[in-house]
Amino acid sequence: MNLIQSLLVFLSFVPIKDSSILIGKKFFLELNNLRQHYANKYNVPNMHKLIWSRTLVDISKWPNWDVSLPKARKTWRYDESVTYLPGFRDIKDQPGFTEIKDAAEAYFSNPYNNTYTMGHLELLNPVQRFIGCGPKFNAKFNEFSLIHVCLVGTEGKFTFFDTSRKSKKLPGSECHKRYKNEGGLCVAKNETEESYHGYSQDIIDDVNRIRKKYSKQFNVPNMHQLIWSDDLLKNLQNMAWNNGFMGARVTWRYVQLDTYIETFIERELSNFFEKTDVEKRSFISTNSDTTLDSLEFLNPLQKFIACGQNSNTPSLICLLGTEGKFTMFDSSGKSKEIPGSNCQKRYRNDSGVCVAIKPEEESYFGRQSDFMSDINQIRRRYAKEYRVPNMHALAWSNELAEILEPLNMTIVRAQAKKTWRYGALNTYDNTIYHIKADVTRFFEMNRTAKNDHIVKTLSDKDTMDRLEFLNPLQKTIACGRKEEEGVTYIICLLGPEGNFTIFDTSFQSQLAAGSKCHKGYYNEDGLCIMQIPTQVPIIDYRKMAEEERNKALTEEPEPEPILENHGNEISLGYLLVFLLAKLFFNI
């Protein structure tokens, strides 16, 4: 192993502040200059300046470039033979740079096509916008070589410009959005916002356009427009990834992409809809317990989206909420529904899609007011179904809210079971659905299994999770967001009971729902509701008189009515004289 090879091996194990040092900053800059040169020489309208991508650098660390690469030619292509030797003062004398120019000139005179890679020409593909390079590992000698692998993205198809020199187009006139023409080269307006993984606004705009397209095509009555959620994004960035997420399929589902490419998603969706009905059902049934890939973008009930990278994987991950269960619309083509005709509350039909009336007020975590209505609705339902005599309605407690506000989860657990208990929710949305799911599993157990479940659960974590919301003796509640291990949940304190109590689930109760309400509560359709004391309104007559005086002083007096004689009417003066004459002279 020579000195240069030893240096490359050493660099591969030493943290490097800037990965581009490996290929050489001057080399990278000169490559963009070469792209600009060809853009102006051949009137290339869409030659883009390459941006360094650490993600592509990581992918370039693939241990064996001599085997088939299944992920190549989807969102990136590669040149595996870029020679870079340190020490050249003039980058134009660098062998690798000279090889790129020679390859281009050879192609201009005699165009050709290769199946896997076009070699150095890949670095001159005008529509590629990102690049990442690293030293190629030689598995045979177990060392890094002087040859570098360079990946360019995000295009999986090789595209080259018109080399006939007959193009009449203006260099830099057909730039990607958010790019501008600088001397014939398309340059990002804000390079820091551009990413190999995509641009957030592009993702949400394109996905909503796709959802609208399929809503109209298949007459989907409840396709909702997605709203970007910073709350989902925060959870995404902090969750542990292990070929999936442990918390998935409760209030969100996910899609894993190499990078965001609209055409790639469209192609996957087209492949799905070309299947037979049996094949479609089989695909959904087989994959719904993990992820359905691009088909997840068409779940009509999802309302929120966030896409980004997770620290444990270089892939782009998109979370969609608040539905944990995959729902597919009727894709038979026989639906007679009106697109956008069955929107959720606070949404309206806008050209076949359900759009939030006030999107700025919508949140992945939902609304507390909706939750309070939902939670008492389900308490009433179970009170009537199981004849629970003492199921009390929950009322919001500012006192509990003040207790909860400063606590972290460790202290919540430590202080529980005295005058309050706690339960956790992923969001305020879909509360009834998730409580039903937990309750159904619990109620299906026999008596012994139920008791064992309660004992084991309480010994493990001091809470019965969503069953806490059906403790009939609890009367007050307060909720707030709490973070644990980087993920945000909604934690609710319920009081005043410190012990967990569940009602008789054997269906043997002979009592009437709401028949044993605590003092100060009354039965309202099976649920014990707090009595609100009536109060006779106090009328402040002095204040009313003062208001009348002020009104009289500020308002202009109304004009006296004017009675006019219009000829055929009797004059009042004449009538008065006639009456007086009759009185005195007895006419």
C-alpha positions, 0 to 999 in steps of 0.5 A: 500500500503506497502513501496516498492509499494509506492516507485515504484509508486513514481519512475513512476512519477519521471524522472529517468536518467537510466530506467534500474534502475527499474529492477536493473542493476545487474539483467540485467547483471546477465541475460546475464551471465545466457544466456552465461551459457546456450549457453556454456552448450548446445552448442548454436551457436546464443545466443545473449547478450541482449541490453537495449532498451528504446523503449521497456521500453516505450511499457512496460508501457501498462496500462492493460496486462490482455487484448489481445495485438495486437502488441505482437508477431510481433516484440517483445514478453513478460514475464509479471511476473518478480519479482524484489525486491530491497535490495538483495545484491546477485542478484542470491538470487533475487526471479525473477532471481531464477524463471527464472532458475527454469522455464528453468530447468523445460522446459529442463525436460518437454518441453511445448508450450503456445500460447501467451507467454512462460513466463520466457523462453522468456528471454532465447530466443537466437535470441532476442537482445533487452530487456526493463522492467518496473513495471506492473501497477495493474489497479484493485488497481490503483497502480504499483506492484512488478511484472515487465513486460519484453519485448524482441525483435525483434523476434515475434516468440518464438525460443528456443535452442536444449536442448538435449545436442547433439548439436555439434555446437560451442557456438557463431558461428552463430552470427547476422551480426555486432556481434562477439563471446565473450566466447560463447555469441554473442556480438555487435561490437558497441553496440551504433549503434544497435537499436531495430528499426533496422540498417540503412544500413541493411534497405537500403540493404534489401529494395533494394534487395527486389526491385530488386527481384520484378523488375525481377519477374514482368519485371519492366522497371523503378525500381530505387535503393534507396539511403540513404538521410540525408536530408530526415532523418533531416526532419523526425526527426523534423516534427510533427507527428499526426497519419501521416505527414501534408507534406506527399505525395508531394515529399515523402511518408512514411511507419510506422513500429513497428521496421525494420524486413525484414521478416515482410515486405516480408510477407506483400508484399506476402499477397498483391501479393496474392490478385486478380487484383481487390483487389489490385486496391481496396487496393491501391485506399483506402490507397494511400491518407495515406500510403500503408505500406510495399508496399511503398517500391516498388514504382519504381520511388522513389530514396531516403530513410531515416528511423528513429524515430520521437520525437512524436512517438516511431515507426520506420518511413521511408520516401521515395522520391521524389515522392508524388504520389504512382506509382505501376508497372504492377503486372499482370505478363504479362509485356514484358518490360526489367527490368531496361530499362527505367531509369531516367537521370544519372541512368543506368541499372544494373542487372534489376535495375536503379542505379545512375551512381554517387550516391554521386552526387545525392540528395533528393533536386535535381540539380539546373541546372535541375531546371533551365531548367525545370522552363523555359521549363514550362514558354515557354509551358504556354506562347505558350498555353495562347499566353503570349506576355511577358513571359521572361526566368529566368536567375540565379542571383548571386546578388539575391543569395547573398541577400538570403544567410543570410536571415531567413524566417522571414526576407524573408517575411519582405523584399519581394514585393519590387524588388523581390518576393519569392516562395517555393519548396520542392525539385528541382526535379519534379518541373514541375509536382508540378507547373502543379498541382497548376496551373491546380487548379488555371486555373480551377477557374472562373475569380471571384474565381481566383481574390478572391484566389489571394487576400486571399493568398497574405493577408495570406502569401505574396506569391502565392507559385508555381504560383510565378514561372509563373509571366511573368515579372520576369527575374532573380532567385536565390534559396537556402535551408532554414529551418522553424520549423525544416523542410528544403525547397528550397526558391527562390527569383524572380526579378525584380518585387515586385508585383505579375502578372499573364497572361491572362488565359481566352484563349482570347488573340489574341497576339503572344507568345513572341511578346512583349519582353522587351528591350534587349530580343528577341523571341525564340519559344514563350519565351523572351530570353536575348540577349547576345552581340557578341564580335569580338575575340581579337587575340594577335599576340605577344603572338602567336609569343612568343609561336612559339619561345618557341616551336622552342627552346624546340623542337628538330629539325627534321632530314634531309631526307636521299635519298638512291639508291637501285640499280634499281633507278638512282643515283642523282650524275650520273644524275647530271653529265649526264645533265652537259655533255649534256649542255657543249658538246651537247651530 
